Amino acid sequence: MTKQEKENYKNRLNEKKKEIVAHLSEFKSDSLEIETGDVQDTGDKAESSYTKEFLLSLSDTQRTRLTAIDEALKRIEGDDFGICEDCGKKIAKKRLTVIPWAPHCIECQKKEERGF
Ligand SMILES: [Zn+2]
């Protein structure tokens, strides 16, 4: 994988991450802000660490995806991005283009879905 390709995937991952987080802050300002009251020591937390409340307010799908995106962003800094976590084979580029946070190749994903 070239540096340029990695850069592209990284941008897509960061965009997707922003999408989820932005969606959540909209939701938060609508419903949760009034209840919290205690606002001290917010705002100075590292962007990559989420508060418990934040994670709890995510749906399961969003939470799973956000975790997967973070994992992929970690992998992209090393050399194992695009390598299947189960079988160690390269994940097809087509698949990575659609789901850049995918940790498994399509074969392993299918196996998992079948319950093996
Ligand atoms: Zn695999």
Backbone and ligand atoms as CSV (ligand in chain L), in Angstrom:
chain,resi,resn,atom,element,x,y,z
A,1,MET,N,N,0.843,-1.203,0.000
A,1,MET,CA,C,0.000,0.000,0.000
A,1,MET,C,C,0.882,1.258,0.000
A,2,THR,N,N,0.581,2.189,-0.874
A,2,THR,CA,C,1.399,3.401,-0.953
A,2,THR,C,C,1.010,4.389,0.139
A,3,LYS,N,N,1.898,5.341,0.354
A,3,LYS,CA,C,1.659,6.374,1.354
A,3,LYS,C,C,0.389,7.158,1.002
A,4,GLN,N,N,0.242,7.421,-0.289
A,4,GLN,CA,C,-0.915,8.164,-0.773
A,4,GLN,C,C,-2.221,7.422,-0.467
A,5,GLU,N,N,-2.191,6.122,-0.716
A,5,GLU,CA,C,-3.390,5.308,-0.441
A,5,GLU,C,C,-3.736,5.343,1.041
A,6,LYS,N,N,-2.714,5.168,1.861
A,6,LYS,CA,C,-2.923,5.231,3.311
A,6,LYS,C,C,-3.542,6.569,3.698
A,7,GLU,N,N,-3.004,7.616,3.120
A,7,GLU,CA,C,-3.480,8.966,3.420
A,7,GLU,C,C,-4.965,9.092,3.067
A,8,ASN,N,N,-5.345,8.540,1.932
A,8,ASN,CA,C,-6.746,8.579,1.504
A,8,ASN,C,C,-7.655,7.851,2.485
A,9,TYR,N,N,-7.237,6.659,2.883
A,9,TYR,CA,C,-8.036,5.884,3.832
A,9,TYR,C,C,-8.151,6.626,5.161
A,10,LYS,N,N,-7.031,7.211,5.561
A,10,LYS,CA,C,-6.995,7.935,6.816
A,10,LYS,C,C,-7.997,9.094,6.787
A,11,ASN,N,N,-8.008,9.836,5.684
A,11,ASN,CA,C,-8.953,10.942,5.552
A,11,ASN,C,C,-10.385,10.458,5.633
A,12,ARG,N,N,-10.651,9.357,4.956
A,12,ARG,CA,C,-12.023,8.829,4.968
A,12,ARG,C,C,-12.422,8.385,6.362
A,13,LEU,N,N,-11.484,7.765,7.071
A,13,LEU,CA,C,-11.769,7.312,8.436
A,13,LEU,C,C,-12.050,8.503,9.345
A,14,ASN,N,N,-11.228,9.532,9.220
A,14,ASN,CA,C,-11.422,10.708,10.060
A,14,ASN,C,C,-12.740,11.415,9.757
A,15,GLU,N,N,-13.110,11.434,8.477
A,15,GLU,CA,C,-14.384,12.047,8.095
A,15,GLU,C,C,-15.560,11.308,8.715
A,16,LYS,N,N,-15.484,9.997,8.609
A,16,LYS,CA,C,-16.563,9.152,9.133
A,16,LYS,C,C,-16.681,9.334,10.646
A,17,LYS,N,N,-15.530,9.412,11.283
A,17,LYS,CA,C,-15.493,9.595,12.729
A,17,LYS,C,C,-16.164,10.927,13.101
A,18,LYS,N,N,-15.799,11.974,12.363
A,18,LYS,CA,C,-16.386,13.290,12.614
A,18,LYS,C,C,-17.895,13.251,12.451
A,19,GLU,N,N,-18.330,12.523,11.418
A,19,GLU,CA,C,-19.765,12.395,11.150
A,19,GLU,C,C,-20.504,11.846,12.368
A,20,ILE,N,N,-19.960,10.765,12.926
A,20,ILE,CA,C,-20.606,10.128,14.073
A,20,ILE,C,C,-20.591,11.071,15.273
A,21,VAL,N,N,-19.431,11.674,15.529
A,21,VAL,CA,C,-19.304,12.556,16.682
A,21,VAL,C,C,-20.195,13.793,16.528
A,22,ALA,N,N,-20.246,14.348,15.325
A,22,ALA,CA,C,-21.062,15.536,15.079
A,22,ALA,C,C,-22.535,15.214,15.278
A,23,HIS,N,N,-22.943,14.081,14.776
A,23,HIS,CA,C,-24.314,13.631,14.908
A,23,HIS,C,C,-24.687,13.547,16.378
A,24,LEU,N,N,-23.752,13.034,17.140
A,24,LEU,CA,C,-23.967,12.860,18.558
A,24,LEU,C,C,-24.064,14.183,19.289
A,25,SER,N,N,-23.214,15.148,18.945
A,25,SER,CA,C,-23.264,16.404,19.681
A,25,SER,C,C,-24.562,17.138,19.385
A,26,GLU,N,N,-25.108,16.944,18.196
A,26,GLU,CA,C,-26.429,17.506,17.897
A,26,GLU,C,C,-27.466,16.929,18.838
A,27,PHE,N,N,-27.424,15.627,18.910
A,27,PHE,CA,C,-28.352,14.890,19.758
A,27,PHE,C,C,-28.199,15.335,21.200
A,28,LYS,N,N,-26.944,15.482,21.616
A,28,LYS,CA,C,-26.648,15.871,22.995
A,28,LYS,C,C,-27.201,17.241,23.337
A,29,SER,N,N,-26.949,18.216,22.461
A,29,SER,CA,C,-27.385,19.569,22.794
A,29,SER,C,C,-28.904,19.645,22.852
A,30,ASP,N,N,-29.569,18.734,22.150
A,30,ASP,CA,C,-31.023,18.713,22.187
A,30,ASP,C,C,-31.574,18.155,23.496
A,31,SER,N,N,-30.965,17.115,23.986
A,31,SER,CA,C,-31.628,16.384,25.053
A,31,SER,C,C,-30.850,16.285,26.355
A,32,LEU,N,N,-29.534,16.277,26.289
A,32,LEU,CA,C,-28.797,15.938,27.503
A,32,LEU,C,C,-28.251,17.142,28.261
A,33,GLU,N,N,-28.079,18.247,27.565
A,33,GLU,CA,C,-27.374,19.359,28.176
A,33,GLU,C,C,-28.057,19.857,29.445
A,34,ILE,N,N,-29.366,19.870,29.415
A,34,ILE,CA,C,-30.126,20.402,30.535
A,34,ILE,C,C,-29.924,19.551,31.791
A,35,GLU,N,N,-29.812,18.256,31.589
A,35,GLU,CA,C,-29.693,17.369,32.732
A,35,GLU,C,C,-28.331,17.444,33.410
A,36,THR,N,N,-27.295,17.741,32.649
A,36,THR,CA,C,-25.950,17.607,33.215
A,36,THR,C,C,-25.612,18.679,34.241
A,37,GLY,N,N,-25.927,19.938,33.979
A,37,GLY,CA,C,-25.688,20.950,35.002
A,37,GLY,C,C,-24.230,21.186,35.372
A,38,ASP,N,N,-23.530,20.141,35.712
A,38,ASP,CA,C,-22.128,20.260,36.112
A,38,ASP,C,C,-21.237,20.269,34.867
A,39,VAL,N,N,-20.730,21.455,34.533
A,39,VAL,CA,C,-19.967,21.544,33.282
A,39,VAL,C,C,-18.464,21.713,33.511
A,40,GLN,N,N,-18.041,21.701,34.756
A,40,GLN,CA,C,-16.598,21.881,34.974
A,40,GLN,C,C,-15.817,20.702,34.390
A,41,ASP,N,N,-14.596,20.988,34.084
A,41,ASP,CA,C,-13.632,20.069,33.445
A,41,ASP,C,C,-14.137,19.342,32.198
A,42,THR,N,N,-15.007,19.984,31.443
A,42,THR,CA,C,-15.258,19.480,30.104
A,42,THR,C,C,-14.503,20.362,29.126
A,43,GLY,N,N,-14.288,19.870,27.945
A,43,GLY,CA,C,-13.659,20.690,26.923
A,43,GLY,C,C,-12.153,20.553,26.872
A,44,ASP,N,N,-11.523,20.064,27.928
A,44,ASP,CA,C,-10.074,19.922,27.868
A,44,ASP,C,C,-9.649,18.460,27.778
A,45,LYS,N,N,-10.583,17.629,27.396
A,45,LYS,CA,C,-10.256,16.212,27.248
A,45,LYS,C,C,-9.667,15.956,25.860
A,46,ALA,N,N,-8.761,15.041,25.799
A,46,ALA,CA,C,-8.173,14.685,24.508
A,46,ALA,C,C,-9.263,14.200,23.567
A,47,GLU,N,N,-9.117,14.548,22.323
A,47,GLU,CA,C,-10.152,14.226,21.354
A,47,GLU,C,C,-10.390,12.727,21.228
A,48,SER,N,N,-9.358,11.965,21.478
A,48,SER,CA,C,-9.473,10.528,21.250
A,48,SER,C,C,-10.087,9.790,22.434
A,49,SER,N,N,-10.166,10.432,23.589
A,49,SER,CA,C,-10.786,9.751,24.713
A,49,SER,C,C,-12.211,10.251,24.894
A,50,TYR,N,N,-13.117,9.321,25.000
A,50,TYR,CA,C,-14.515,9.702,25.081
A,50,TYR,C,C,-14.997,9.555,26.513
A,51,THR,N,N,-15.932,10.386,26.886
A,51,THR,CA,C,-16.506,10.236,28.205
A,51,THR,C,C,-17.483,9.067,28.192
A,52,LYS,N,N,-17.720,8.530,29.353
A,52,LYS,CA,C,-18.639,7.408,29.493
A,52,LYS,C,C,-20.026,7.802,28.978
A,53,GLU,N,N,-20.437,9.010,29.326
A,53,GLU,CA,C,-21.754,9.484,28.909
A,53,GLU,C,C,-21.851,9.523,27.385
A,54,PHE,N,N,-20.753,9.974,26.788
A,54,PHE,CA,C,-20.738,10.058,25.330
A,54,PHE,C,C,-20.929,8.681,24.722
A,55,LEU,N,N,-20.153,7.719,25.205
A,55,LEU,CA,C,-20.239,6.376,24.651
A,55,LEU,C,C,-21.594,5.738,24.925
A,56,LEU,N,N,-22.151,6.040,26.081
A,56,LEU,CA,C,-23.445,5.464,26.411
A,56,LEU,C,C,-24.563,6.023,25.540
A,57,SER,N,N,-24.364,7.269,25.111
A,57,SER,CA,C,-25.416,7.880,24.316
A,57,SER,C,C,-25.362,7.441,22.857
A,58,LEU,N,N,-24.305,6.727,22.506
A,58,LEU,CA,C,-24.231,6.197,21.149
A,58,LEU,C,C,-25.079,4.940,21.031
A,59,SER,N,N,-25.598,4.706,19.857
A,59,SER,CA,C,-26.267,3.434,19.633
A,59,SER,C,C,-25.186,2.362,19.496
A,60,ASP,N,N,-25.570,1.116,19.620
A,60,ASP,CA,C,-24.600,0.032,19.517
A,60,ASP,C,C,-23.835,0.082,18.210
A,61,THR,N,N,-24.570,0.345,17.137
A,61,THR,CA,C,-23.942,0.398,15.821
A,61,THR,C,C,-22.895,1.495,15.757
A,62,GLN,N,N,-23.275,2.675,16.257
A,62,GLN,CA,C,-22.341,3.802,16.221
A,62,GLN,C,C,-21.125,3.534,17.080
A,63,ARG,N,N,-21.356,2.915,18.240
A,63,ARG,CA,C,-20.263,2.633,19.169
A,63,ARG,C,C,-19.296,1.631,18.550
A,64,THR,N,N,-19.843,0.574,17.975
A,64,THR,CA,C,-19.018,-0.434,17.333
A,64,THR,C,C,-18.215,0.179,16.198
A,65,ARG,N,N,-18.881,1.019,15.412
A,65,ARG,CA,C,-18.219,1.627,14.278
A,65,ARG,C,C,-17.104,2.582,14.718
A,66,LEU,N,N,-17.406,3.378,15.737
A,66,LEU,CA,C,-16.420,4.332,16.243
A,66,LEU,C,C,-15.173,3.596,16.749
A,67,THR,N,N,-15.385,2.496,17.458
A,67,THR,CA,C,-14.265,1.693,17.937
A,67,THR,C,C,-13.473,1.128,16.764
A,68,ALA,N,N,-14.191,0.625,15.776
A,68,ALA,CA,C,-13.533,0.052,14.603
A,68,ALA,C,C,-12.716,1.110,13.863
A,69,ILE,N,N,-13.263,2.316,13.783
A,69,ILE,CA,C,-12.564,3.403,13.108
A,69,ILE,C,C,-11.287,3.763,13.869
A,70,ASP,N,N,-11.389,3.839,15.196
A,70,ASP,CA,C,-10.208,4.144,16.010
A,70,ASP,C,C,-9.133,3.076,15.854
A,71,GLU,N,N,-9.566,1.814,15.840
A,71,GLU,CA,C,-8.624,0.716,15.652
A,71,GLU,C,C,-7.933,0.828,14.302
A,72,ALA,N,N,-8.734,1.131,13.284
A,72,ALA,CA,C,-8.179,1.250,11.931
A,72,ALA,C,C,-7.185,2.406,11.855
A,73,LEU,N,N,-7.506,3.499,12.543
A,73,LEU,CA,C,-6.599,4.651,12.545
A,73,LEU,C,C,-5.277,4.302,13.232
A,74,LYS,N,N,-5.351,3.441,14.236
A,74,LYS,CA,C,-4.135,2.988,14.907
A,74,LYS,C,C,-3.323,2.110,13.958
A,75,ARG,N,N,-4.028,1.198,13.295
A,75,ARG,CA,C,-3.346,0.268,12.390
A,75,ARG,C,C,-2.701,0.996,11.226
A,76,ILE,N,N,-3.330,2.077,10.789
A,76,ILE,CA,C,-2.845,2.774,9.610
A,76,ILE,C,C,-1.497,3.443,9.901
A,77,GLU,N,N,-1.224,3.717,11.182
A,77,GLU,CA,C,0.064,4.294,11.560
A,77,GLU,C,C,1.165,3.239,11.501
A,78,GLY,N,N,0.769,1.998,11.623
A,78,GLY,CA,C,1.743,0.910,11.511
A,78,GLY,C,C,1.701,0.324,10.113
A,79,ASP,N,N,2.051,-0.944,10.002
A,79,ASP,CA,C,2.066,-1.558,8.676
A,79,ASP,C,C,0.958,-2.567,8.489
A,80,ASP,N,N,0.117,-2.744,9.491
A,80,ASP,CA,C,-0.866,-3.815,9.369
A,80,ASP,C,C,-2.252,-3.351,8.941
A,81,PHE,N,N,-2.351,-2.127,8.461
A,81,PHE,CA,C,-3.643,-1.694,7.929
A,81,PHE,C,C,-3.929,-2.435,6.629
A,82,GLY,N,N,-5.161,-2.894,6.474
A,82,GLY,CA,C,-5.523,-3.600,5.249
A,82,GLY,C,C,-5.191,-5.076,5.294
A,83,ILE,N,N,-4.718,-5.549,6.461
A,83,ILE,CA,C,-4.421,-6.965,6.642
A,83,ILE,C,C,-5.492,-7.558,7.543
A,84,CYS,N,N,-6.044,-8.687,7.121
A,84,CYS,CA,C,-7.108,-9.325,7.885
A,84,CYS,C,C,-6.598,-9.783,9.257
A,85,GLU,N,N,-7.339,-9.439,10.312
A,85,GLU,CA,C,-6.921,-9.793,11.669
A,85,GLU,C,C,-7.004,-11.294,11.915
A,86,ASP,N,N,-7.840,-11.972,11.164
A,86,ASP,CA,C,-8.014,-13.408,11.376
A,86,ASP,C,C,-7.036,-14.253,10.582
A,87,CYS,N,N,-6.976,-14.047,9.267
A,87,CYS,CA,C,-6.174,-14.939,8.433
A,87,CYS,C,C,-4.864,-14.298,7.975
A,88,GLY,N,N,-4.692,-12.996,8.216
A,88,GLY,CA,C,-3.434,-12.353,7.857
A,88,GLY,C,C,-3.273,-12.041,6.381
A,89,LYS,N,N,-4.319,-12.284,5.615
A,89,LYS,CA,C,-4.253,-11.956,4.185
A,89,LYS,C,C,-4.660,-10.512,3.954
A,90,LYS,N,N,-4.294,-10.012,2.796
A,90,LYS,CA,C,-4.662,-8.647,2.465
A,90,LYS,C,C,-6.163,-8.535,2.232
A,91,ILE,N,N,-6.753,-7.464,2.751
A,91,ILE,CA,C,-8.169,-7.192,2.504
A,91,ILE,C,C,-8.275,-6.518,1.134
A,92,ALA,N,N,-9.236,-6.962,0.333
A,92,ALA,CA,C,-9.391,-6.418,-1.016
A,92,ALA,C,C,-9.585,-4.904,-0.986
A,93,LYS,N,N,-8.935,-4.229,-1.933
A,93,LYS,CA,C,-9.030,-2.769,-1.977
A,93,LYS,C,C,-10.461,-2.301,-2.147
A,94,LYS,N,N,-11.201,-3.048,-2.939
A,94,LYS,CA,C,-12.614,-2.719,-3.157
A,94,LYS,C,C,-13.355,-2.642,-1.824
A,95,ARG,N,N,-13.060,-3.610,-0.973
A,95,ARG,CA,C,-13.706,-3.661,0.345
A,95,ARG,C,C,-13.252,-2.487,1.207
A,96,LEU,N,N,-11.968,-2.196,1.178
A,96,LEU,CA,C,-11.442,-1.097,1.994
A,96,LEU,C,C,-11.977,0.253,1.522
A,97,THR,N,N,-12.268,0.350,0.240
A,97,THR,CA,C,-12.802,1.601,-0.274
A,97,THR,C,C,-14.195,1.860,0.284
A,98,VAL,N,N,-14.968,0.791,0.393
A,98,VAL,CA,C,-16.324,0.927,0.919
A,98,VAL,C,C,-16.322,0.994,2.446
A,99,ILE,N,N,-15.545,0.109,3.065
A,99,ILE,CA,C,-15.480,0.049,4.535
A,99,ILE,C,C,-14.014,0.117,4.964
A,100,PRO,N,N,-13.435,1.322,5.022
A,100,PRO,CA,C,-11.999,1.404,5.353
A,100,PRO,C,C,-11.664,0.940,6.769
A,101,TRP,N,N,-12.688,0.809,7.629
A,101,TRP,CA,C,-12.429,0.375,9.007
A,101,TRP,C,C,-12.577,-1.133,9.173
A,102,ALA,N,N,-12.823,-1.855,8.064
A,102,ALA,CA,C,-13.021,-3.302,8.142
A,102,ALA,C,C,-11.777,-4.009,8.689
A,103,PRO,N,N,-11.922,-4.775,9.783
A,103,PRO,CA,C,-10.751,-5.471,10.333
A,103,PRO,C,C,-10.535,-6.856,9.723
A,104,HIS,N,N,-11.519,-7.341,8.979
A,104,HIS,CA,C,-11.425,-8.685,8.409
A,104,HIS,C,C,-11.643,-8.670,6.905
A,105,CYS,N,N,-11.073,-9.654,6.239
A,105,CYS,CA,C,-11.327,-9.815,4.811
A,105,CYS,C,C,-12.750,-10.351,4.640
A,106,ILE,N,N,-13.214,-10.312,3.420
A,106,ILE,CA,C,-14.601,-10.687,3.167
A,106,ILE,C,C,-14.874,-12.155,3.542
A,107,GLU,N,N,-13.898,-13.032,3.320
A,107,GLU,CA,C,-14.096,-14.452,3.641
A,107,GLU,C,C,-14.287,-14.652,5.141
A,108,CYS,N,N,-13.427,-14.029,5.925
A,108,CYS,CA,C,-13.527,-14.170,7.382
A,108,CYS,C,C,-14.799,-13.509,7.904
A,109,GLN,N,N,-15.159,-12.391,7.304
A,109,GLN,CA,C,-16.389,-11.702,7.701
A,109,GLN,C,C,-17.601,-12.606,7.477
A,110,LYS,N,N,-17.594,-13.287,6.319
A,110,LYS,CA,C,-18.704,-14.179,5.994
A,110,LYS,C,C,-18.778,-15.333,6.990
A,111,LYS,N,N,-17.616,-15.883,7.309
A,111,LYS,CA,C,-17.565,-16.980,8.289
A,111,LYS,C,C,-18.174,-16.519,9.603
A,112,GLU,N,N,-17.777,-15.319,10.042
A,112,GLU,CA,C,-18.251,-14.795,11.312
A,112,GLU,C,C,-19.769,-14.641,11.289
A,113,GLU,N,N,-20.270,-14.132,10.160
A,113,GLU,CA,C,-21.715,-13.935,10.054
A,113,GLU,C,C,-22.478,-15.255,10.080
A,114,ARG,N,N,-21.811,-16.291,9.589
A,114,ARG,CA,C,-22.456,-17.603,9.609
A,114,ARG,C,C,-22.353,-18.239,10.984
A,115,GLY,N,N,-21.529,-17.646,11.846
A,115,GLY,CA,C,-21.446,-18.110,13.210
A,115,GLY,C,C,-20.358,-19.148,13.476
A,116,PHE,N,N,-19.324,-19.199,12.641
A,116,PHE,CA,C,-18.213,-20.108,12.887
A,116,PHE,C,C,-17.161,-19.461,13.774
L,1,ZN,ZN,ZN,-9.394,-13.162,6.605
